[in-house]
Amino acid sequence: MVRRPNGHTPQVACQEKASKRAAIRILLVMIAAIFAVEFVVMLVLFRGAEPSKNITNALLDGALLSGGLYPLLYLLVYRPMLLEITAHKRKDEELRKAHDEL
């Protein structure tokens, strides 16, 4: 079995790179989703708003941001992560079976 200087096999190193890319992708998707929702909320809320309603607007802004982000983060972050975890568990079980057969 070929090992790299850090003690990992090429397959493990490839998996680590894929994992890092997935984490970066998740981060970028979350940032883009937060920005898009906040931008739309600000356009809707502060269009000609009176300064005396700043507290109400801020509370409404937070509520709309949270409500708008929930479905986006669920679809773009949670579900893909759940699928990834399920795939890892399935592969782990296959590896255990293969190891037991040896």
C-alpha positions as CSV (number, residue, x, y, z in Angstrom):
1,M,0.0,0.0,0.0
2,V,1.4,3.4,-1.0
3,R,1.6,5.9,1.8
4,R,2.4,9.6,1.5
5,P,4.8,11.4,3.9
6,N,1.9,12.4,6.1
7,G,1.0,8.7,6.6
8,H,-2.2,8.8,4.4
9,T,-2.9,6.7,1.4
10,P,-3.7,8.6,-1.9
11,Q,-7.3,7.6,-1.5
12,V,-7.5,9.2,2.0
13,A,-5.8,12.3,0.7
14,C,-8.3,12.5,-2.2
15,Q,-11.2,12.2,0.3
16,E,-9.8,14.9,2.5
17,K,-9.6,17.3,-0.5
18,A,-13.2,16.5,-1.5
19,S,-14.3,17.1,2.1
20,K,-12.6,20.5,2.2
21,R,-14.1,21.4,-1.2
22,A,-17.6,20.4,0.1
23,A,-17.1,22.5,3.3
24,I,-16.0,25.6,1.2
25,R,-19.0,25.1,-1.1
26,I,-21.4,24.9,1.9
27,L,-19.9,28.1,3.3
28,L,-20.2,30.0,0.0
29,V,-23.7,28.8,-0.5
30,M,-24.7,30.0,3.0
31,I,-23.1,33.4,2.5
32,A,-24.8,33.8,-0.8
33,A,-28.2,32.8,0.6
34,I,-27.9,35.1,3.6
35,F,-26.8,38.0,1.4
36,A,-29.7,37.5,-1.1
37,V,-32.4,37.2,1.5
38,E,-31.1,40.3,3.5
39,F,-30.9,42.3,0.3
40,V,-34.5,41.5,-0.6
41,V,-35.7,42.1,2.9
42,M,-34.0,45.5,3.1
43,L,-35.4,46.5,-0.3
44,V,-38.9,45.6,0.9
45,L,-38.8,47.0,4.4
46,F,-36.9,50.3,4.2
47,R,-38.5,51.6,1.1
48,G,-39.7,55.0,2.4
49,A,-39.8,54.0,6.0
50,E,-40.0,56.6,8.8
51,P,-37.1,56.9,11.2
52,S,-39.5,56.4,14.2
53,K,-40.2,52.9,13.1
54,N,-36.6,51.7,13.3
55,I,-37.2,49.2,16.1
56,T,-40.2,47.8,14.5
57,N,-38.4,47.6,11.2
58,A,-35.4,45.9,12.8
59,L,-37.6,43.3,14.5
60,L,-39.5,42.7,11.3
61,D,-36.2,42.5,9.4
62,G,-34.9,39.8,11.8
63,A,-38.1,37.8,11.6
64,L,-38.2,37.9,7.8
65,L,-34.5,37.1,7.5
66,S,-34.9,34.1,9.7
67,G,-38.1,33.0,8.0
68,G,-36.5,33.4,4.5
69,L,-33.3,31.7,5.4
70,Y,-34.8,28.6,6.9
71,P,-36.0,27.0,3.7
72,L,-32.9,28.1,1.8
73,L,-30.5,26.7,4.4
74,Y,-32.6,23.5,4.6
75,L,-32.5,22.9,0.9
76,L,-28.9,24.1,0.2
77,V,-27.1,23.0,3.4
78,Y,-29.0,20.5,5.6
79,R,-30.3,18.1,2.9
80,P,-27.0,17.8,1.0
81,M,-25.1,17.3,4.3
82,L,-27.6,14.7,5.4
83,L,-27.2,12.9,2.0
84,E,-23.4,13.1,2.4
85,I,-23.6,11.6,5.9
86,T,-25.9,8.8,4.7
87,A,-23.4,8.0,1.9
88,H,-20.5,8.0,4.3
89,K,-22.4,5.6,6.6
90,R,-23.2,3.3,3.7
91,K,-19.5,3.3,2.5
92,D,-18.4,2.7,6.1
93,E,-20.7,-0.3,6.3
94,E,-19.4,-1.7,3.0
95,L,-15.8,-1.3,4.2
96,R,-16.6,-3.1,7.5
97,K,-18.1,-6.0,5.5
98,A,-15.1,-6.1,3.2
99,H,-12.8,-6.1,6.2
100,D,-14.7,-8.9,7.9
101,E,-14.5,-11.0,4.7
102,L,-10.7,-10.8,4.8
